[in-house]
Amino acid sequence: FIGNYNLLDAEAASRLLQRPVASRLAIRPESITLGVNGELDAEVRSHSLLGNVIRYRILCRGIVLKVDALNRDATALLPAGSDVGVSFAEPELCEVA
């Protein structure tokens, strides 16, 4: 069981990370962090409440990504249209064939 990933082709991955990426890139939704400050700017497109997890769809550099965050506080829910900072856990970025 592979789980749930954002799977980007090399061109989209290179655009997102602003560096050359030779092959497809898999990014787990929980390895992406949303906050006020981040490496990149993004916009929340939508969200779904999945029990203790909030699944966001964000738009970052023209690429739609799924992001999973713990649902710890209802007041922290980011509505559609919110501007957010995005950070990636570099060790969690996985190039795949």
Salt bridges, closest charged atoms under 4 A:
GLU11 OE2 - ARG15 NE 3.17
GLU30 OE2 - ARG28 NE 2.45
ASP68 OD1 - ARG55 NE 2.64
GLU90 OE1 - ARG19 NH2 3.31
